[in-house]
Amino acid sequence: MKENRKITRRGFIGTTSAVATGLLIVPSNIIAGLGHKAPSDKLNIAGIGIGGMGRGNLERMATENIVALCDVDWGVSRINVPKVFETYPKAARYYDWRKMFDEMDKSIDAVMVATSDHNHAGPTAHAITMSKHAYTQKPLTHSVYESRLLTKLAAKYKVATQMGNQGSSAEGVRLACEWIWNGEIGEVKKIEAYTNRPIWPQGLTAPTDTPPVPETLKWDLFIGPAKFRPYNPAFHPWVWRGWWDYGTGALGDMACHVMHPIFTAMKLQYPTKVIGSSTPVMPDCAPNAEIVHLVYPERKKPKDIKINLPEVQVSWFDGGLKPQYPENWPVARIQSSGVLFHGTKDTLICGEYGTDPALLSGRIPTVPKTLRRIEVSHEQDWIRACKESPGSRVPSASDFKDSGPFNEMVVMGVLAVRLQALNKVLYWDGPNMNFTNVTDTDKLRLSRTDSISAKEFAAELIKHTYHNGFTLPDMPA
């Protein structure tokens, strides 16, 4: 035990006696040193990416100590970081999360990461290796490899984790799963999901002008592990979602909400086949609309599920494209995003965040409630998990054990769209993270003049090369 966490046997006896009589809340540095955090103790949380969604996440974590704030842009803009600084005046302020970790390692128990997509994995992975609990916004990562890495790191270091797809904590997802598992719609071989997003610009050519970088923005830190390109307001703030280097388009933004009940209810793991199509794909920017089909093999039926889990095709539509509604679709039901589970007995529909599940037959199932209900916010349930010891911890709704593999499903859709010019169904080897039928002779034409190796291009999309001094920890065995 390190010097600043030493406690004598006599001191320990005195401390435990005081706790037993209700006279003392043990400081976090002592409790952490004993390998357990008292439920009454407050976490020391660092926020990385604190405007936009990060700001809201921190507001719902404000029962704890917000000890550090990190963002690459301190200016007054759409994300309004200065307002967050005002809200937590005692928190240390940083541009670079690496410097924050170096200087405040011992003062941080947990991190909240809400940066651009391509900057999710780095701070999250390094925080986990430092035994920090992690709450990371959706999509969990920018690539398949990064998702696999976070899944394995969280298991190795036994920290509490949560992806920020808040609908996974809601009642609707639980009802949908319980109805399906009880056999209310029969076996499911076809599922369709859709959203009206994007609501930001996509289908664009990258700008070539190079205006000056705002004084409040550290552009090199925004770029992070991606290849360097000059600053342009077309990339930041918020509009980064549509650019491949920094975001994952409408699919990455919304599928983590919309498709969560699919992945959970169907007990999915890795797809075996995938194909994508879209409006024109620009080299640097996501398309305006896209369709992705993923095929998952038959799964072994758990003992507590009454239906078989045969091969199933999951289809995704965005940008205004959507599946054809069944003839008996409720006329009064209007939703911009949702899911249709086509069963052999009935069809189950869900709203944007897995909300408001309903059977098209109009029947309302009465089934046992087998899943834990979450009566607090998504963030607070993660905080609850952080304060439980690893041996008795009840995982949060979107713990990386589940959301890591689920996020692989989401970014697999991005892969399918970006490789669509191969004009073939892609066969995926999930355990080894590669396409078995993308060969050395396959070429991709990204422009009228440039042709590249499809195999090398796919490999880079699956596992990004990190640039500019940014790194990831090694993949655990």
CORURGI-V746418 format. One record per residue. N is the residue number from 0. RES is the residue in one small letter. SS is DSSP state (hx for helix, st for strand, lp for the rest). OMEGA is omega in radians with two decimals (none if undefined). D_FIRST is the distance of its C-alpha to the first C-alpha in Angstrom with 2 decimals. Layout:
n->{N | N}
res->{RES | RES}
ss->{SS | SS}
omega->{OMEGA | OMEGA}
d_first->{D_FIRST | D_FIRST}
This chain:
n->{0 | 1 | 2 | 3 | 4 | 5 | 6 | 7 | 8 | 9 | 10 | 11 | 12 | 13 | 14 | 15 | 16 | 17 | 18 | 19 | 20 | 21 | 22 | 23 | 24 | 25 | 26 | 27 | 28 | 29 | 30 | 31 | 32 | 33 | 34 | 35 | 36 | 37 | 38 | 39 | 40 | 41 | 42 | 43 | 44 | 45 | 46 | 47 | 48 | 49 | 50 | 51 | 52 | 53 | 54 | 55 | 56 | 57 | 58 | 59 | 60 | 61 | 62 | 63 | 64 | 65 | 66 | 67 | 68 | 69 | 70 | 71 | 72 | 73 | 74 | 75 | 76 | 77 | 78 | 79 | 80 | 81 | 82 | 83 | 84 | 85 | 86 | 87 | 88 | 89 | 90 | 91 | 92 | 93 | 94 | 95 | 96 | 97 | 98 | 99 | 100 | 101 | 102 | 103 | 104 | 105 | 106 | 107 | 108 | 109 | 110 | 111 | 112 | 113 | 114 | 115 | 116 | 117 | 118 | 119 | 120 | 121 | 122 | 123 | 124 | 125 | 126 | 127 | 128 | 129 | 130 | 131 | 132 | 133 | 134 | 135 | 136 | 137 | 138 | 139 | 140 | 141 | 142 | 143 | 144 | 145 | 146 | 147 | 148 | 149 | 150 | 151 | 152 | 153 | 154 | 155 | 156 | 157 | 158 | 159 | 160 | 161 | 162 | 163 | 164 | 165 | 166 | 167 | 168 | 169 | 170 | 171 | 172 | 173 | 174 | 175 | 176 | 177 | 178 | 179 | 180 | 181 | 182 | 183 | 184 | 185 | 186 | 187 | 188 | 189 | 190 | 191 | 192 | 193 | 194 | 195 | 196 | 197 | 198 | 199 | 200 | 201 | 202 | 203 | 204 | 205 | 206 | 207 | 208 | 209 | 210 | 211 | 212 | 213 | 214 | 215 | 216 | 217 | 218 | 219 | 220 | 221 | 222 | 223 | 224 | 225 | 226 | 227 | 228 | 229 | 230 | 231 | 232 | 233 | 234 | 235 | 236 | 237 | 238 | 239 | 240 | 241 | 242 | 243 | 244 | 245 | 246 | 247 | 248 | 249 | 250 | 251 | 252 | 253 | 254 | 255 | 256 | 257 | 258 | 259 | 260 | 261 | 262 | 263 | 264 | 265 | 266 | 267 | 268 | 269 | 270 | 271 | 272 | 273 | 274 | 275 | 276 | 277 | 278 | 279 | 280 | 281 | 282 | 283 | 284 | 285 | 286 | 287 | 288 | 289 | 290 | 291 | 292 | 293 | 294 | 295 | 296 | 297 | 298 | 299 | 300 | 301 | 302 | 303 | 304 | 305 | 306 | 307 | 308 | 309 | 310 | 311 | 312 | 313 | 314 | 315 | 316 | 317 | 318 | 319 | 320 | 321 | 322 | 323 | 324 | 325 | 326 | 327 | 328 | 329 | 330 | 331 | 332 | 333 | 334 | 335 | 336 | 337 | 338 | 339 | 340 | 341 | 342 | 343 | 344 | 345 | 346 | 347 | 348 | 349 | 350 | 351 | 352 | 353 | 354 | 355 | 356 | 357 | 358 | 359 | 360 | 361 | 362 | 363 | 364 | 365 | 366 | 367 | 368 | 369 | 370 | 371 | 372 | 373 | 374 | 375 | 376 | 377 | 378 | 379 | 380 | 381 | 382 | 383 | 384 | 385 | 386 | 387 | 388 | 389 | 390 | 391 | 392 | 393 | 394 | 395 | 396 | 397 | 398 | 399 | 400 | 401 | 402 | 403 | 404 | 405 | 406 | 407 | 408 | 409 | 410 | 411 | 412 | 413 | 414 | 415 | 416 | 417 | 418 | 419 | 420 | 421 | 422 | 423 | 424 | 425 | 426 | 427 | 428 | 429 | 430 | 431 | 432 | 433 | 434 | 435 | 436 | 437 | 438 | 439 | 440 | 441 | 442 | 443 | 444 | 445 | 446 | 447 | 448 | 449 | 450 | 451 | 452 | 453 | 454 | 455 | 456 | 457 | 458 | 459 | 460 | 461 | 462 | 463 | 464 | 465 | 466 | 467 | 468 | 469 | 470 | 471 | 472 | 473 | 474 | 475 | 476}
res->{m | k | e | n | r | k | i | t | r | r | g | f | i | g | t | t | s | a | v | a | t | g | l | l | i | v | p | s | n | i | i | a | g | l | g | h | k | a | p | s | d | k | l | n | i | a | g | i | g | i | g | g | m | g | r | g | n | l | e | r | m | a | t | e | n | i | v | a | l | c | d | v | d | w | g | v | s | r | i | n | v | p | k | v | f | e | t | y | p | k | a | a | r | y | y | d | w | r | k | m | f | d | e | m | d | k | s | i | d | a | v | m | v | a | t | s | d | h | n | h | a | g | p | t | a | h | a | i | t | m | s | k | h | a | y | t | q | k | p | l | t | h | s | v | y | e | s | r | l | l | t | k | l | a | a | k | y | k | v | a | t | q | m | g | n | q | g | s | s | a | e | g | v | r | l | a | c | e | w | i | w | n | g | e | i | g | e | v | k | k | i | e | a | y | t | n | r | p | i | w | p | q | g | l | t | a | p | t | d | t | p | p | v | p | e | t | l | k | w | d | l | f | i | g | p | a | k | f | r | p | y | n | p | a | f | h | p | w | v | w | r | g | w | w | d | y | g | t | g | a | l | g | d | m | a | c | h | v | m | h | p | i | f | t | a | m | k | l | q | y | p | t | k | v | i | g | s | s | t | p | v | m | p | d | c | a | p | n | a | e | i | v | h | l | v | y | p | e | r | k | k | p | k | d | i | k | i | n | l | p | e | v | q | v | s | w | f | d | g | g | l | k | p | q | y | p | e | n | w | p | v | a | r | i | q | s | s | g | v | l | f | h | g | t | k | d | t | l | i | c | g | e | y | g | t | d | p | a | l | l | s | g | r | i | p | t | v | p | k | t | l | r | r | i | e | v | s | h | e | q | d | w | i | r | a | c | k | e | s | p | g | s | r | v | p | s | a | s | d | f | k | d | s | g | p | f | n | e | m | v | v | m | g | v | l | a | v | r | l | q | a | l | n | k | v | l | y | w | d | g | p | n | m | n | f | t | n | v | t | d | t | d | k | l | r | l | s | r | t | d | s | i | s | a | k | e | f | a | a | e | l | i | k | h | t | y | h | n | g | f | t | l | p | d | m | p | a}
ss->{lp | lp | hx | hx | hx | lp | lp | lp | hx | hx | hx | hx | hx | hx | hx | hx | hx | hx | hx | hx | lp | lp | lp | lp | lp | lp | lp | hx | hx | hx | hx | hx | hx | lp | lp | lp | lp | lp | lp | lp | lp | lp | lp | st | st | st | st | st | lp | lp | lp | lp | hx | hx | hx | hx | hx | hx | hx | lp | lp | lp | lp | lp | st | st | st | st | st | st | lp | lp | st | lp | lp | lp | lp | lp | lp | lp | hx | hx | hx | hx | hx | hx | hx | lp | lp | lp | lp | st | st | st | lp | lp | hx | hx | hx | hx | hx | hx | hx | hx | hx | hx | hx | lp | lp | st | st | st | st | lp | lp | lp | hx | hx | hx | hx | hx | hx | hx | hx | hx | hx | hx | hx | hx | lp | lp | lp | st | st | st | st | lp | lp | lp | lp | lp | lp | lp | hx | hx | hx | hx | hx | hx | hx | hx | hx | hx | hx | hx | hx | hx | lp | lp | lp | st | st | st | lp | lp | hx | hx | hx | hx | lp | hx | hx | hx | hx | hx | hx | hx | hx | hx | hx | hx | lp | lp | lp | lp | lp | lp | st | st | st | st | st | st | st | st | lp | lp | lp | lp | lp | lp | lp | lp | lp | lp | lp | lp | lp | lp | lp | lp | lp | lp | lp | lp | lp | st | lp | hx | hx | hx | hx | hx | lp | lp | lp | lp | lp | lp | lp | lp | lp | lp | lp | lp | lp | lp | lp | hx | hx | hx | hx | st | lp | lp | lp | lp | lp | hx | hx | hx | hx | hx | hx | hx | hx | hx | hx | lp | hx | hx | hx | hx | hx | hx | lp | lp | lp | lp | lp | st | st | st | st | st | st | st | st | lp | lp | lp | lp | lp | lp | st | lp | lp | lp | lp | st | st | st | st | st | st | st | lp | lp | st | lp | lp | lp | lp | lp | lp | lp | lp | lp | st | lp | lp | st | st | st | st | st | st | st | lp | lp | lp | lp | lp | lp | lp | lp | lp | lp | lp | lp | lp | lp | lp | lp | lp | lp | st | st | st | st | st | st | st | lp | lp | lp | st | st | st | st | lp | lp | lp | lp | lp | lp | lp | st | st | lp | lp | lp | lp | lp | lp | lp | lp | lp | lp | lp | lp | lp | lp | lp | lp | lp | lp | hx | hx | hx | hx | hx | hx | hx | hx | hx | lp | lp | lp | hx | hx | hx | lp | lp | lp | lp | lp | lp | lp | hx | hx | hx | hx | hx | hx | hx | hx | hx | hx | hx | hx | hx | hx | hx | hx | hx | hx | hx | lp | hx | hx | hx | lp | lp | lp | st | st | st | st | lp | lp | lp | lp | st | st | lp | lp | lp | lp | lp | lp | lp | st | st | st | lp | lp | lp | lp | lp | st | st | st | hx | hx | hx | hx | hx | hx | hx | hx | hx | lp | lp | lp | lp | lp | lp | lp | lp | lp | lp | lp | lp | lp | lp | lp}
omega->{-3.06 | -2.98 | -3.07 | 3.09 | -3.11 | 3.04 | -3.11 | 3.11 | 3.14 | 3.12 | -3.14 | 3.12 | 3.13 | -3.14 | -3.10 | 3.08 | -3.14 | 3.12 | -3.12 | -3.13 | 3.08 | -3.05 | -2.97 | 2.88 | -3.03 | 3.13 | -3.05 | -3.09 | 3.12 | -3.13 | 3.12 | 3.13 | 3.11 | 3.09 | 3.14 | 3.13 | -3.14 | 3.13 | -3.12 | -3.09 | 3.14 | 3.05 | 2.95 | -3.00 | 3.02 | 3.10 | 3.13 | -2.98 | -2.87 | 3.01 | 3.07 | -3.13 | 3.13 | 3.11 | 3.11 | 3.09 | -3.14 | 3.10 | -3.13 | 3.02 | -2.98 | 2.97 | -3.09 | 3.09 | 3.05 | -2.93 | -3.11 | 3.14 | -3.08 | 3.07 | -3.13 | -3.09 | -3.13 | -3.06 | 3.04 | -3.12 | 3.13 | -3.08 | 2.97 | 3.09 | 3.11 | 3.11 | 3.11 | 3.07 | 3.14 | -3.10 | -3.12 | -2.99 | -3.11 | -3.09 | 3.05 | -3.04 | -3.10 | 2.92 | -2.96 | -3.12 | 3.12 | 3.08 | 3.11 | 3.12 | -3.14 | -3.02 | -3.00 | -3.10 | -3.03 | -3.10 | -3.06 | 3.06 | -3.00 | 3.13 | 2.98 | -3.09 | 3.14 | 3.14 | 2.93 | -2.99 | -3.02 | 3.10 | 3.12 | -2.95 | -3.05 | -3.13 | 3.14 | -3.11 | -3.13 | 3.09 | -3.13 | 3.13 | 3.05 | 3.12 | 3.04 | 3.01 | -3.01 | 2.97 | -3.05 | -3.09 | 3.07 | -0.24 | -3.04 | -3.12 | -3.11 | -3.07 | 3.09 | -3.11 | -3.13 | 3.10 | 3.13 | -3.14 | -3.11 | 3.09 | -3.08 | 3.12 | 3.14 | 3.11 | -3.11 | -3.03 | 3.01 | 3.10 | 3.08 | -3.06 | 3.10 | 2.93 | -3.04 | 2.99 | -2.90 | 3.12 | 3.14 | 3.09 | -3.00 | -3.10 | -3.04 | 3.14 | -3.12 | 3.10 | -3.13 | 3.13 | -3.10 | 3.11 | -3.14 | -3.10 | 3.12 | 3.09 | -3.05 | 3.11 | -3.14 | 3.13 | -3.08 | 3.12 | -3.11 | 3.12 | 3.12 | -3.14 | -3.08 | 3.02 | 3.07 | 3.13 | 0.30 | 3.01 | 3.04 | -3.08 | 3.01 | -3.13 | -3.02 | 2.93 | -3.12 | 3.13 | -3.14 | 3.12 | -3.05 | 3.08 | -3.14 | 3.10 | 3.08 | -3.08 | -3.07 | -3.03 | 3.00 | -3.02 | 3.14 | 3.13 | 3.01 | 3.11 | 3.09 | -3.06 | -3.11 | 3.04 | -3.08 | 2.92 | -3.10 | 3.11 | 2.96 | -3.14 | 3.04 | -3.09 | -3.01 | 0.00 | 3.00 | -3.06 | 3.07 | -3.05 | -3.07 | -3.09 | -3.03 | -3.09 | -2.99 | -3.08 | -3.11 | 3.08 | -3.11 | -3.12 | 3.14 | -3.11 | -2.96 | -3.08 | 3.12 | 3.01 | -2.96 | -2.99 | -3.13 | 3.12 | 3.09 | -3.07 | -3.08 | -3.06 | -3.07 | 3.13 | -3.07 | 3.03 | -3.14 | 3.01 | 3.05 | -3.13 | 3.14 | 3.04 | -3.12 | 3.02 | -3.05 | 2.86 | -3.03 | 3.12 | 3.05 | -3.09 | -3.02 | -2.94 | 3.10 | -3.11 | 3.13 | -3.13 | -3.08 | 3.05 | 3.11 | 3.03 | 3.08 | 3.12 | 3.12 | -3.09 | 3.05 | 3.12 | 3.07 | -3.09 | 3.03 | -3.06 | -3.06 | 3.12 | -3.01 | -3.12 | 2.98 | -3.13 | -3.09 | 3.05 | -3.08 | 3.04 | 3.10 | -3.11 | -3.13 | 3.10 | 3.03 | 3.12 | -3.11 | 3.02 | 3.08 | -3.14 | 3.08 | 3.13 | 3.05 | -3.10 | -3.09 | 3.09 | 3.14 | -3.07 | -3.07 | -3.09 | 3.13 | -3.14 | -3.10 | 3.11 | 3.12 | -3.09 | 2.98 | 3.02 | -3.13 | -3.14 | 3.14 | 3.14 | -3.05 | 3.07 | 3.12 | 3.07 | 3.11 | 3.09 | -2.94 | -3.08 | -3.03 | -3.05 | 2.97 | 3.10 | 3.14 | 3.04 | -3.13 | 3.08 | -3.08 | 3.14 | 3.09 | -3.08 | 2.98 | -3.07 | 3.12 | 3.06 | -3.06 | -3.11 | 3.11 | 3.04 | -3.08 | -3.03 | 3.14 | 3.13 | 3.09 | -3.13 | -3.10 | 3.08 | 3.03 | 3.11 | 3.06 | -3.14 | 3.12 | -3.03 | 3.08 | 3.12 | -3.07 | -3.08 | -3.11 | -3.07 | 2.97 | -3.06 | 3.05 | -3.04 | -3.10 | 3.04 | -3.08 | 3.08 | 3.13 | -3.05 | 3.04 | 3.07 | 3.10 | 3.14 | 3.04 | 3.09 | -3.09 | -3.10 | 3.00 | 3.06 | 3.08 | 3.10 | -3.10 | -3.14 | -3.08 | 3.12 | -3.02 | -3.12 | 3.06 | 3.06 | 3.07 | 3.02 | -3.13 | -3.13 | -2.99 | 3.01 | -3.04 | -3.11 | -3.09 | 3.05 | 3.04 | 3.07 | -3.04 | -3.12 | 2.93 | -2.93 | 3.14 | -3.11 | 3.13 | 3.14 | 3.05 | 3.09 | -3.12 | 3.06 | -3.11 | -3.04 | -3.02 | 3.06 | -3.08 | 3.09 | 3.12 | -3.12 | 3.12 | 3.12 | 3.12 | 3.14 | 3.12 | 3.10 | 3.14 | 3.12 | -3.08 | 2.90 | -3.14 | -3.07 | 2.94 | 3.08 | 3.11 | -3.05 | 2.95 | 3.00 | 3.10 | 3.08 | 3.07 | 3.14 | none}
d_first->{0.00 | 3.76 | 6.56 | 8.35 | 6.33 | 6.28 | 9.00 | 11.30 | 13.33 | 16.34 | 14.88 | 13.88 | 17.44 | 18.94 | 17.34 | 18.46 | 21.84 | 22.29 | 21.64 | 24.11 | 26.72 | 26.30 | 25.46 | 22.23 | 20.69 | 16.92 | 15.76 | 14.53 | 11.33 | 10.30 | 12.00 | 10.64 | 7.03 | 8.93 | 10.73 | 13.92 | 15.90 | 18.57 | 22.06 | 23.01 | 20.29 | 21.44 | 20.15 | 19.93 | 22.44 | 23.71 | 27.31 | 28.64 | 32.42 | 33.26 | 37.07 | 39.16 | 37.24 | 33.92 | 35.33 | 36.33 | 32.99 | 31.23 | 33.87 | 33.02 | 29.28 | 29.95 | 28.72 | 25.23 | 24.04 | 25.57 | 23.48 | 24.88 | 28.22 | 29.27 | 32.80 | 35.05 | 38.00 | 37.95 | 41.68 | 43.81 | 44.90 | 44.98 | 41.19 | 41.15 | 37.65 | 38.62 | 39.13 | 35.57 | 34.34 | 36.54 | 35.14 | 31.51 | 32.10 | 28.57 | 27.08 | 26.41 | 29.05 | 28.94 | 31.44 | 29.08 | 26.19 | 24.65 | 24.52 | 23.10 | 20.16 | 19.63 | 19.80 | 18.25 | 15.57 | 12.93 | 15.91 | 17.27 | 16.76 | 20.07 | 23.08 | 26.80 | 28.89 | 32.65 | 33.93 | 36.92 | 36.68 | 36.06 | 32.94 | 31.26 | 29.54 | 27.87 | 25.63 | 25.08 | 24.04 | 21.66 | 20.09 | 19.57 | 17.89 | 15.37 | 14.97 | 17.35 | 20.07 | 23.49 | 26.97 | 29.51 | 33.20 | 35.91 | 36.83 | 33.29 | 34.00 | 36.92 | 37.21 | 36.97 | 34.37 | 32.06 | 32.44 | 31.64 | 28.55 | 27.12 | 28.01 | 26.13 | 23.02 | 22.76 | 23.12 | 20.50 | 17.72 | 18.94 | 19.26 | 22.16 | 25.07 | 28.61 | 31.58 | 33.70 | 36.85 | 37.21 | 40.20 | 38.05 | 36.93 | 40.56 | 42.94 | 45.32 | 43.11 | 42.45 | 46.15 | 47.12 | 44.79 | 45.94 | 49.59 | 49.33 | 47.42 | 50.02 | 52.78 | 54.39 | 55.42 | 55.60 | 54.25 | 53.22 | 54.25 | 54.53 | 52.36 | 53.10 | 50.89 | 51.90 | 51.29 | 53.53 | 50.94 | 50.72 | 51.45 | 50.48 | 52.47 | 52.43 | 54.85 | 54.88 | 55.39 | 52.69 | 53.91 | 54.81 | 55.05 | 52.21 | 52.11 | 49.76 | 46.14 | 45.57 | 43.82 | 41.08 | 40.23 | 37.99 | 40.02 | 38.04 | 34.92 | 37.06 | 38.33 | 34.75 | 34.87 | 38.60 | 41.44 | 42.51 | 45.60 | 47.02 | 46.36 | 48.89 | 48.84 | 49.79 | 46.13 | 44.21 | 43.51 | 43.65 | 46.40 | 43.93 | 43.97 | 47.24 | 46.29 | 44.96 | 42.55 | 40.71 | 41.65 | 42.94 | 46.09 | 47.25 | 45.85 | 42.22 | 42.66 | 44.33 | 43.90 | 40.30 | 41.95 | 45.23 | 44.23 | 41.17 | 43.34 | 44.94 | 41.81 | 40.43 | 43.70 | 44.87 | 41.65 | 41.87 | 39.75 | 41.38 | 45.00 | 47.36 | 49.92 | 50.01 | 52.65 | 52.94 | 55.82 | 56.22 | 58.31 | 58.30 | 54.88 | 54.45 | 52.26 | 49.74 | 50.15 | 49.96 | 53.36 | 54.98 | 55.13 | 53.89 | 54.03 | 51.57 | 52.11 | 49.31 | 50.05 | 47.52 | 48.33 | 48.88 | 45.68 | 45.12 | 45.82 | 43.02 | 44.33 | 44.14 | 46.30 | 50.09 | 51.15 | 50.95 | 49.12 | 51.64 | 51.50 | 51.31 | 52.18 | 50.26 | 52.09 | 50.93 | 53.34 | 52.78 | 54.72 | 57.44 | 57.91 | 57.41 | 58.56 | 61.92 | 61.64 | 63.21 | 66.63 | 65.37 | 62.67 | 62.67 | 64.69 | 62.79 | 59.37 | 58.47 | 55.08 | 54.02 | 51.36 | 50.98 | 50.99 | 53.75 | 52.89 | 56.19 | 56.32 | 59.14 | 59.84 | 58.93 | 57.23 | 54.09 | 53.58 | 50.52 | 50.15 | 47.95 | 44.52 | 45.48 | 47.25 | 50.45 | 50.89 | 54.48 | 56.79 | 59.93 | 61.95 | 61.15 | 59.79 | 56.68 | 54.63 | 53.31 | 50.38 | 47.34 | 44.27 | 41.66 | 39.14 | 36.66 | 38.11 | 36.03 | 37.18 | 34.99 | 34.85 | 33.43 | 30.65 | 29.88 | 29.71 | 27.03 | 25.11 | 25.57 | 24.12 | 21.04 | 20.28 | 20.77 | 18.25 | 19.13 | 20.71 | 23.15 | 23.57 | 27.21 | 27.62 | 29.36 | 32.97 | 32.38 | 29.02 | 28.74 | 29.41 | 32.91 | 33.37 | 32.33 | 35.24 | 37.42 | 36.91 | 38.03 | 41.26 | 41.68 | 41.19 | 43.31 | 46.12 | 45.62 | 45.88 | 49.08 | 50.68 | 49.86 | 51.22 | 54.29 | 56.69 | 56.29 | 58.47 | 57.00 | 54.68 | 51.30 | 49.74 | 45.97 | 43.69 | 40.64 | 38.20 | 39.00 | 39.52 | 42.98 | 46.63 | 48.57 | 51.95 | 51.17 | 52.50 | 52.82 | 56.36 | 55.57 | 56.01 | 55.28 | 57.47 | 55.51 | 58.55 | 62.19 | 61.45 | 57.91 | 57.13 | 53.69 | 52.15 | 51.24 | 48.73 | 46.86 | 47.12 | 45.74 | 42.83 | 41.90 | 42.12 | 39.94 | 37.23 | 37.54 | 37.25 | 34.76 | 36.20 | 35.50 | 32.06 | 30.55 | 28.71 | 27.30 | 24.42 | 25.76 | 27.14 | 25.05 | 27.16}
